[in-house]
Amino acid sequence: MNELDFSGKQVLVVGGSSGIGNGIAQAFRAKGARVAVCGTRASAADYSPDEGSHLKGLDYFQLDVSNPPAIEALKPPFEKLDVLVLAQGAVIYRRGEFEMDGFRKVLEVNLMSLMACATKFHPMLSAGRGSLIIISSTAAYHSTMGNPAYNASKTGAVGLTRTLGEAWAENGIRVNGIAPGLVDTKMTKATTANPKRLEGALGRIPLRRLGTPADMAGAALFLASPLSSYIIGQTIVVDGGLIL
């Protein structure tokens, strides 16, 4: 028996059109799952050829998670879910999160929408006795001086993971999370595209390299599989040792 075989399973990755979410989506597809992803653009055709290649083999839905009625209105063509991954994320640089508008925007995407999506899909997860995986960040475990909203939202995501893990175990749903360290994606370009910042960051990572979406996908496959059947409410730090 191969515990990492997801053939016949239905997976949904919110925030799966790029970055960590996309790496996770493609990993489940490679293991046989039928995978749907949500992104902000109207259709998969609205992504450039390079970006579009990441959507190959995935079902695509438009969803703006900063708009609560849009989450409520989403009607996917499946009735049960084996795995739901919430990988949506936003950050505002240049001290934009110190303005209340910016603070609210980031909280809406990074925390409020987690609860909205989790409750929206709770009946489908319950029907599939599925796994919910919440992507937070190592920012939940240390300060991030210029990004108070990002930090507060990711800290909140870890608490939400614990609490839903306890609350939904009786429905046969296992809720766990992943806290990525510094992963090479569009969202981290402020660090990775700046040679001096990148050098400083790599100096703090014992493995001396950036994380990749594939690194995060390994943890997601484990958390969704029978290998982790006795784990609930936990957030696994996947950071190359960054916060040790």
N, C-alpha and C positions, 0 to 999 in steps of 0.2 A: 504493500500500500504506500502510495506517495502522498504524504501529508500536504505537500505544496502543489498538488494538482487541483486547479480550480475549474476544470471542465464542467460545463453546465451551470456554473454559478453566475449570478447577476451582480455586477459591481457598479456603483456610481461614485464618481470622483467630482465633487464640487471644487471648482478651481483647477480643473484638470486639463486646461488647454495649454498650459505652459509650466515651466519650472518644476518644482518638487511634485506637484499634483500630476503633471503629465508623466514624469518618470514613474510614479506609482501606477498610473493608469496603464502604461505600456507593459509594466512588469506583470500585472494581473492578466493582461491580454496574452502575453507570452506563455503564461501558465494555463491557458485554455478558457479563461473567463470571457463572458460577453460583457464589455465595458462601455458605459456611457460616461461622458464628461460634460460639465457645464462650464461655459465661458461667457464673457460679456458681449461678444460680437454676435450679430444677427444669425450668421451661419458659418459653417466650417470654411465656406468659400471666401469669407471675408478675411481670412488669414493669408499672409504672403506665402508663396510656394515653400519657402524655407520653414516657416511656422507651421504651415499646413501639413508638412510631412510628419509632424509630431502627432497629427490627428488621424493618421492612417489606421484603419481597422477599428476606430472608435465611433460609437454613436455620439452625436453632438446635440446639445440643447443650449439655447441662450438663457442666461440667468444673471441678472444684476442683483447680487446678494445685499447691496446697500438699500434695496427697495423691498421692504417687507411684503407688500401685496404681490410682488412678482414671485416670491418664494411660495406664497399661499396658492397662487394660480397655476404653478407648474404642474403639468399632468404627464408624467412619463408613461411610456407604453408597457410598463411591467407592473405586476401586482405584488411581488415580493422582492426583497433585497437580501442578498447574502452578505454584502459588504458595502458600507457607506464610509467614504473618506472625505473629511471636511478639510480642504487644503487652501481655502480662500485666504487672501491676505492683502493688507494695504499698509503703506508707511508714507509719511510725509517728512521730507528733509527740510533743512534751512529753518528750523525752529517753528515750522508750521503747526506742529502739534501742541505748541504752547498757546495757540489761539483756540478758543472754544469751538469754533466751527470745524477746525482741523481735528481737534481732539474727538469730537462727536463722530466725524466721518470715519476715522480709523476704528473707533469702538464699534460702530455700526457693522463694519465689514468683519473685523477680527474677533468680535465677541457676541454681539447681539445676533448676528446671522448664524452663528454656530447653534445657538439654542433654537432659532427659528427653523433651521434645516433639520436639526435633530428631532424636533417634535413633529415637523411635517412628515418625515419618513419613519417615525416610530412604528406606525402600524405595519409598514412593509418590512421593517427589520424584525418586528415581532413575528410576522408570518413566516419569515425565513430563518428565525432564530439566529439572526446574523450578528456581524461585528460592526461596531462604529469606531472609527479611528479618527481622532482629532489631532491636527497638526498645530503644535504651539511653537515654542522656540526656547533656546537656552537663555534668551532675554528674560524669561520668567524667573531665573535664578540669580540674576545680578542686575545692577543698574545700567541703563542706557541713556546717558546724560541728555542727549539731544532729542530723545523720542519718548516722552512720558506716556503718550496714548498707546504706542506700540507695546511698551513694557507692561502697562496696566492690563491691556487686552490679552496679551500672551500669558501673563500671570493668572488672569481670570480663566483662561482656557484650561490651564492645568487643574484649577479648582473645579471647573465644570466637569472635566473628565472624571475626577474622583467621585463627584456627587452623582452624576448620571450612571457611573459604573455601579454604585451601590443601589441606586433607585431602580435601574432597569434589569438587574440580574434576574429578578423574579420573572421577567418576560422572556428569559432565554437570550437576552441581548448582552453581549460582552462589549463594554466600552473601555477603550484604552487610548493612549496618545503617544505621539512622537515629538520630541523637542530637538529639532535640527540645530546644529551649530552654524558655522559659516559655510553656506552652500553656494556654489557658482551658478547663479540665476540672474535674470533681468533685475530682480529686486535688490541684489547685493552689489550692483555695478558701482555704486558710490565708493565701495571699498575695493572691489576686485579690479576695477579699471584704473585705479590710482596706485602706481608702482610703490610709492612710499607706504601708503596705508596697507597695501597687500603684504609687503615685506614684514610690517609690524604684526599684522594678523597671523601670518604663517609662523612667525617666531613664537606665538603664544599657543600654537597647536602642536602637541607632542608628535603627531603623525606627519607634521610638516607638509600638509597638503590641504586644499579646500575639499569640502564634502561635495558629492555629486547627487543629483536626483536618484541615481541608481542605488547609492548608499542608503538613502531613506526608504527606497522601495523594498530593500531586503528586510528592514524592520517591519514594514507594513504587511508583507507576505507572512511573516512569522506571526504577527498579532492577529491576523485574520484566519490563521490555520489552526487545526487541532493541536499543534505543538504547544500552543499557548492557552489551552482550554481551561486552565485553572488560574489565569491572570485576569483580574479586572481592576479598573480604576487607576491603572498605573500609566505614567508617562515615561517612556524610555528615552534617555538622552543619547543622541547619535551625533557626536561632535568631534570625533578624533582626539578627545581629551581636552578640548578647549577650556572647560570650566573646572578642571581638576584642581 
